[in-house]
């Protein structure tokens, strides 16, 4: 007779609901102490962070791809609401659009010609032809591109100065953001996925920074560091000012004993929460179904032993490209959702600390390879990231309460601003020490 030993799966049967219940309790406590507006604000960004962590987990947890250029895919996703939902700038496309299209055509033709020369020519002819094609194509591209951009950026530069968008519903921009990120992932993956994992990390880091730098500097596209404001809200989320001007809503708030201003902001955030929860649940369902399918088992087999998988006839590079595109698309979707929630596009806010390092902490703390772990990590780490900003000064004030005024006390008080980074480092070390596979390990 054999006695069944408890394993991680059976022993942790109630671990997932208990941890999510604890997370809900933290949000509820925040609502009681700081108000529902603050709690829902944390929850909404936590849900978007959970989607980002889910995208990274698809790449790392399923296939072992180390992507440290997450910020670039988030930024590309954020570009979609600007190009899809903002109204077009009057005269921009008529003035500079033809030149932009011609410049894109020249760039495409240059790349194709260089590829043709690389495949069809040999020896000295190839060595001379490829640089010549690229140099001529670059100067021709700039000769057409620069005047077109100058025309666009001269149109009402204080408020516009860019192409604008198509004026379509902002919900359409969410899948478009996923497509933007997926397209960039295909281009990156075709060139970088043949590299070793450490070189892949370097390549994605550099390309992510290039994407962010382009968004900051190409004002004709999304106004660069001047930012794009007034991005429309998705259906059915109204504007607070409209709710506050609705007599029926004001009367309803009065019957509940709530200020209309507070009630309108809470209702708007609740509607955003509903939208984000629907998207997150759909992604979780799709991810879980994929993970349990033969495709998911194949991806994990490739992750665990690429050589053995290749020996069994699996195209490892092609599958890596596939999973890289899928994970990047999820990150792009989250980027579009975040810009919609903020109502503005601010390329200067995209930094690797927030949109790469912090997302990796979420995946590691939650549990690499576990979709629900990524969701938990996204919610928990974002909550702690927000709260550490308030806890830091309070903690330092308490620590230095009985200290005499001097350089040490001043230094400790000034260091309170860095408590976020210290908190994330401590949490990461504790999880790696006591639960190396995360709070919700992969089964």
C-alpha positions in Angstrom: 0.0 0.0 0.0 1.4 3.4 -1.0 0.6 6.6 0.8 0.1 9.6 -1.4 2.5 12.4 -0.5 1.2 15.9 -0.6 2.7 17.9 -3.5 2.7 21.5 -4.3 -0.5 21.2 -6.2 -2.6 19.4 -3.6 -1.0 21.1 -0.6 -1.7 24.5 -2.2 -5.3 23.7 -3.1 -6.6 26.7 -1.1 -3.5 28.8 -1.5 -4.7 30.7 -4.6 -8.1 31.7 -3.3 -6.6 32.6 0.1 -3.9 34.9 -1.4 -6.5 36.6 -3.7 -8.8 37.0 -0.7 -5.9 38.7 1.1 -5.3 40.9 -1.9 -9.0 41.9 -1.9 -8.8 42.6 1.8 -5.9 45.0 1.2 -7.9 46.9 -1.4 -10.9 46.9 1.0 -8.7 48.3 3.8 -7.4 51.0 1.5 -11.0 51.9 0.6 -11.9 52.2 4.3 -8.8 54.2 5.2 -8.0 56.2 2.1 -11.4 56.3 0.3 -12.8 54.4 -2.6 -11.3 56.8 -5.2 -7.8 55.9 -4.0 -8.6 52.1 -3.7 -10.1 51.9 -7.2 -7.2 53.9 -8.7 -4.8 51.4 -7.3 -7.0 48.5 -8.4 -7.3 49.8 -12.0 -3.6 50.2 -12.5 -3.1 46.9 -10.7 -5.3 45.2 -13.3 -3.3 46.7 -16.1 -0.1 45.7 -14.4 -1.5 42.2 -14.1 -2.1 42.1 -17.9 1.5 43.3 -18.5 2.8 40.6 -16.1 0.7 38.0 -18.0 2.2 39.0 -21.3 5.8 38.6 -19.8 4.8 35.3 -18.2 3.7 34.0 -21.6 7.2 34.7 -23.0 9.3 33.7 -19.9 7.0 31.2 -18.1 6.0 29.3 -21.3 9.2 29.5 -23.4 12.0 30.9 -21.3 12.4 34.0 -23.4 14.2 36.8 -21.5 12.7 40.1 -22.8 14.0 43.2 -21.1 12.5 45.6 -23.7 9.0 45.5 -22.3 8.8 49.3 -22.2 9.1 49.5 -26.0 6.1 47.3 -26.6 4.0 49.1 -23.9 4.9 52.4 -25.6 3.9 51.1 -29.0 0.6 50.0 -27.6 0.1 53.4 -26.1 0.5 55.0 -29.5 -2.6 53.2 -30.8 -5.2 55.4 -29.0 -3.5 58.5 -30.4 -3.6 57.3 -34.0 -7.0 55.6 -33.8 -9.1 57.7 -31.5 -7.9 61.3 -31.7 -9.5 63.5 -34.3 -7.4 64.2 -37.4 -5.4 67.5 -37.4 -7.0 69.7 -40.1 -4.7 70.0 -43.1 -2.0 67.7 -41.7 -2.4 64.7 -44.0 -3.2 66.8 -47.0 0.0 68.9 -46.4 2.5 66.2 -45.3 0.7 62.9 -45.8 1.8 62.3 -49.4 5.4 63.0 -48.5 5.3 60.6 -45.6 3.8 57.8 -47.7 6.4 58.4 -50.3 9.2 58.3 -47.7 7.8 55.1 -46.3 7.8 53.6 -49.8 11.4 54.7 -50.3 12.5 53.1 -47.0 10.7 49.9 -47.8 12.2 49.8 -51.3 15.7 50.4 -49.8 15.4 47.6 -47.4 14.1 45.2 -50.1 16.9 46.2 -52.4 19.5 45.6 -49.7 18.0 42.2 -49.1 18.0 41.4 -52.8 21.7 42.4 -53.0 22.6 40.3 -50.0 21.0 37.2 -51.5 21.7 37.5 -55.2 25.2 39.1 -55.3 28.5 37.7 -54.0 32.0 38.8 -53.1 33.1 42.3 -53.8 29.9 43.2 -55.6 27.8 42.5 -52.5 30.2 44.3 -50.2 29.9 47.4 -52.4 26.3 47.2 -53.4 24.7 46.9 -49.9 26.3 50.0 -48.4 25.7 52.0 -51.5 22.0 51.1 -51.6 21.5 51.9 -47.9 23.4 55.3 -48.1 21.5 56.4 -51.3 18.2 55.2 -49.9 18.8 57.1 -46.6 19.6 60.4 -48.2 16.6 60.1 -50.6 14.4 59.2 -47.7 15.4 62.2 -45.7 15.0 64.5 -48.7 11.3 63.5 -48.9 10.6 62.9 -45.2 12.0 66.1 -43.6 9.9 68.6 -45.7 6.7 66.5 -45.1 7.4 66.5 -41.3 8.0 70.3 -41.3 4.6 70.9 -42.9 2.8 68.8 -40.3 4.6 70.2 -37.2 3.9 73.8 -38.4 0.2 73.3 -38.0 -0.9 74.8 -34.7 2.2 73.6 -32.9 1.1 74.7 -29.4 -1.9 72.3 -29.4 -1.4 69.9 -32.3 1.6 69.8 -34.7 1.0 66.1 -35.4 -1.1 64.0 -37.8 -3.8 63.3 -35.3 -5.9 60.2 -35.5 -8.9 58.6 -37.3 -11.6 59.7 -34.8 -12.7 56.1 -34.2 -14.0 54.6 -30.9 -11.1 54.1 -28.5 -12.0 50.5 -27.8 -10.9 49.7 -31.3 -7.5 51.1 -30.3 -6.9 48.3 -27.8 -6.5 45.5 -30.3 -4.7 47.9 -32.6 -2.2 48.5 -29.8 -1.7 44.7 -29.6 -1.1 44.6 -33.4 1.5 47.4 -33.2 3.4 45.5 -30.5 3.0 42.2 -32.3 4.4 43.7 -35.6 7.4 45.1 -33.8 7.9 41.7 -32.0 7.9 40.0 -35.4 10.6 42.3 -36.8 12.7 41.9 -33.6 12.1 38.2 -33.3 13.2 37.5 -36.9 16.6 39.0 -36.1 17.2 38.4 -32.4 15.6 35.1 -31.5 18.4 33.2 -33.1 20.7 34.6 -30.5 21.6 33.2 -27.1 19.4 34.3 -24.2 21.8 36.9 -22.9 22.2 38.4 -26.3 18.4 38.4 -26.7 18.1 40.4 -23.5 20.6 42.9 -24.7 18.9 43.2 -28.1 15.4 43.7 -26.7 16.7 46.2 -24.2 18.3 48.3 -26.9 15.4 48.1 -29.3 12.9 49.0 -26.5 14.9 52.1 -25.8 15.0 53.0 -29.5 11.2 52.8 -29.7 10.8 55.1 -26.7 13.4 57.5 -28.1 11.6 57.6 -31.4 8.2 58.4 -29.7 9.9 61.2 -27.7 11.5 62.8 -30.8 9.0 62.3 -33.6 6.6 65.1 -32.8 4.7 64.7 -36.1 3.5 61.3 -34.9 2.4 61.8 -31.2 3.7 65.3 -30.3 6.8 63.8 -28.6 7.5 65.2 -25.2 4.7 67.8 -25.7 2.2 65.0 -25.0 -1.2 64.3 -26.4 -4.1 65.2 -24.2 -7.8 64.6 -24.3 -7.8 61.0 -25.5 -11.5 59.9 -25.6 -12.9 57.5 -23.1 -14.3 54.1 -24.0 -17.9 53.2 -24.0 -19.6 53.1 -21.5 -17.4 55.3 -19.4 -18.8 58.9 -19.1 -17.0 62.1 -18.1 -17.4 63.2 -14.5 -18.6 66.7 -15.5 -21.4 65.2 -17.5 -22.5 63.1 -14.5 -22.3 66.1 -12.2 -24.6 68.0 -14.6 -27.2 65.3 -14.8 -30.1 66.1 -12.3 -31.0 62.4 -12.0 -27.5 61.4 -11.0 -27.2 64.3 -8.6 -30.5 63.3 -7.0 -29.4 59.7 -6.8 -26.2 60.7 -5.0 -28.1 62.9 -2.6 -30.4 60.0 -1.7 -27.3 57.9 -1.0 -25.8 60.8 1.1 -22.8 61.1 -1.3 -21.3 64.2 -2.8 -21.9 64.2 -6.6 -18.2 64.9 -7.3 -17.0 62.0 -5.3 -19.8 59.8 -6.6 -19.0 60.6 -10.3 -15.3 59.8 -9.9 -16.1 56.5 -8.1 -18.6 55.5 -10.8 -16.1 56.3 -13.6 -13.4 54.2 -11.9 -15.8 51.4 -11.3 -16.7 51.3 -15.0 -13.1 51.2 -15.9 -12.6 48.3 -13.4 -15.4 46.4 -15.1 -13.8 46.8 -18.5 -10.3 45.8 -17.3 -11.7 42.8 -15.4 -13.5 41.6 -18.6 -10.3 41.9 -20.6 -8.1 40.2 -17.9 -10.5 37.3 -17.5 -10.6 36.7 -21.3 -6.8 36.7 -21.4 -6.6 34.3 -18.4 -9.1 32.0 -20.0 -7.3 32.0 -23.3 -3.9 31.6 -21.6 -5.1 28.7 -19.4 -6.6 26.9 -22.4 -3.4 27.3 -24.4 -1.3 26.2 -21.5 -3.3 22.9 -21.1 -3.3 22.2 -24.8 -0.8 20.1 -26.7 0.7 23.4 -27.9 1.3 24.5 -24.3 2.9 21.2 -23.4 5.1 21.5 -26.5 6.2 25.1 -25.4 7.1 23.9 -22.0 9.1 21.0 -23.4 11.0 23.5 -25.6 11.6 25.7 -22.5 12.9 22.8 -20.4 15.1 21.3 -23.1 15.5 22.9 -26.5 17.9 20.2 -27.8 15.5 17.4 -27.0 12.6 19.2 -28.5 14.6 19.9 -31.7 15.5 16.3 -31.9 11.8 15.4 -31.8 11.3 17.5 -34.9 10.0 20.8 -33.3 11.0 24.0 -34.9 12.3 25.8 -31.8 13.1 29.2 -33.4 9.6 29.3 -35.1 7.9 28.5 -31.8 10.0 31.1 -30.0 8.9 33.7 -32.5 5.3 32.7 -32.1 5.4 33.0 -28.3 7.4 36.2 -28.5 4.7 37.8 -30.7 1.9 36.7 -28.5 3.4 37.9 -25.2 4.4 41.3 -26.8 0.8 41.7 -28.2 -0.6 41.3 -24.6 1.9 44.0 -23.5 0.8 46.3 -26.3 -2.8 45.8 -25.3 -2.0 46.8 -21.8 -0.2 49.8 -23.0 -3.3 51.0 -25.0 -5.5 50.4 -22.0 -3.2 52.4 -19.8 -3.2 55.4 -22.1 -7.0 55.2 -22.3 -7.2 55.3 -18.5 -4.8 58.2 -18.2 -6.4 60.2 -21.0 -3.1 61.3 -22.3 0.0 60.1 -24.1 3.2 61.0 -22.3 6.3 59.4 -24.0 8.6 60.9 -21.3 7.0 58.7 -18.7 8.1 55.5 -20.3 11.1 54.3 -18.3 12.6 50.8 -17.9 12.3 50.9 -14.1 8.5 51.1 -14.2 7.7 49.2 -17.4 10.4 46.5 -17.4 12.0 46.0 -14.0 8.8 46.3 -12.0 6.9 43.9 -14.4 9.6 41.3 -13.9 9.3 41.6 -10.2 5.6 41.0 -10.5 6.2 37.8 -12.6 8.9 36.5 -10.2 7.0 37.2 -7.0 3.7 35.9 -8.4 5.2 32.7 -9.8 6.8 32.2 -13.2 4.8 29.9 -15.4 1.6 30.4 -13.5 -1.0 32.7 -15.1 -2.8 33.3 -11.8 0.5 33.9 -10.1 1.2 36.7 -12.6 -2.1 38.3 -11.9 -1.5 38.1 -8.2 2.0 39.5 -8.6 0.7 42.4 -10.7 -1.9 43.4 -8.2 0.3 43.0 -5.1 3.5 44.6 -6.4 1.6 47.6 -7.8 -0.2 48.0 -4.4 3.1 48.0 -2.6 4.7 50.2 -5.2 2.0 52.9 -4.6 1.9 52.5 -0.8 5.7 52.6 -0.4 5.7 56.2 -1.5 3.5 57.1 1.5 5.1 54.6 3.9 8.7 55.7 3.3 8.5 59.3 4.7 6.3 58.0 7.6 8.8 55.3 8.5 11.8 57.6 8.3 10.0 60.2 10.4 9.4 57.6 13.0 13.0 56.3 12.9 14.5 59.7 13.3 12.0 61.1 15.8 14.4 60.9 18.7 17.6 61.7 16.7 19.3 65.1 17.1 19.3 67.4 14.1 22.3 66.8 11.9 23.7 65.3 8.8 22.6 61.7 9.6 19.0 62.7 10.3 18.9 64.9 7.2 20.3 62.1 5.1 17.8 59.5 6.4 14.9 61.9 5.8 16.1 62.6 2.3 16.4 58.9 1.5 12.7 58.3 2.1 12.1 59.1 -1.6 14.0 55.9 -2.4 11.9 53.6 -0.2 10.1 52.2 -3.3 13.2 50.7 -4.7 14.3 49.4 -1.3 10.8 47.9 -0.7 10.8 46.1 -4.1 14.3 44.7 -3.4 13.4 43.4 0.0 10.2 41.8 -1.3 12.1 40.1 -4.1 14.8 38.8 -1.8 12.3 37.5 0.7 10.3 35.7 -2.0 13.4 34.2 -3.6 14.6 33.0 -0.1 11.3 31.5 1.2 9.4 30.8 -1.9 11.8 30.6 -4.9 9.1 29.6 -7.3 6.9 32.5 -6.4 3.8 32.9 -4.3 1.8 30.7 -6.7 4.3 28.2 -8.2 3.8 26.5 -11.5 2.2 23.1 -11.1 
